[in-house]
């Protein structure tokens, strides 16, 4: 099993792929002994207000590591109440999943400061008043608008600083796509990150994941509100 300190979060899904619960803490892998041999494929999650699931129910656990890997395990519920959720992980049936965060773009309006531009291995420095706005972000890259700047082309490297949540990010991205309006004016640049460290990747993935959770919560709240309105109207 993954070391507990290497795990960033765990999601439990039903066989219908609906999210049962998610956690970023309160989980452990207690060791039990079978025929005097240690077995560590038990996942115990402790918390509050968990949904109660019948013992023996088949579920899937998706473990996301701090390095960005996502491993899916077939599981069976061993114990479930409002404060604790235990499953047996069938490690022989695990599979590595694509990192959806790398492709899932989070819409944002994040201000950033452009530090410099590199073109044909030559660096141009800019004054501190050159700013940009990141309009979407994922682990792979950003879509960025640079305000009051010259036009950039594919292959240019934009170095910038910004704040993601409570963390400061300094990064460089390579322009892969120049987006233009119907009138031909540049509206932004689709870019990929260059040489980001594991710490930077964790910072970005944590930010993306947090916004995804917030988006899902808002979606749930909208669904509940719509259901309540339909009931009031007698639909």
Number of C-alpha atoms within 10 A of each C-alpha: 9 11 9 12 8 11 19 18 17 21 16 22 20 16 12 8 10 10 14 16 16 16 15 12 14 10 19 15 19 12 13 12 9 8 6 7 9 11 13 15 17 21 19 18 23 17 14 10 11 17 13 14 18 12 13 13 14 17 23 24 27 21 22 21 19 19 14 21 15 20 19 22 20 20 26 20 20 18 17 18 16 13 13 18 22 21 26 22 22 16 14 8 10 16 13 12 13 12 15 12 19 16 13 16 19 18 15 14 13 15 18 21 21 25 20 17 20 16 14 8 9 9 13 10 11 14 10 10 11 16 19 22 20 19 19 18 27 23 25 19 22 24 25 24 20 22 14 10 12 7 11 18 14 14 15 19 24 23 19 19 17 18 13 15 12 8 12 12 18 16 17 23 24 22 23 17 16 17 15 12 9 7 6 8 11 15 13 23 24 20 24 20 19 15 11 15 10 12 12 17 20 18 19 23 22 19 19 23 16 13 15 16 12 12 13 12 12 12 12 12 12 12 12 12 12 12 13 13 12 11 10 9 8 7 8
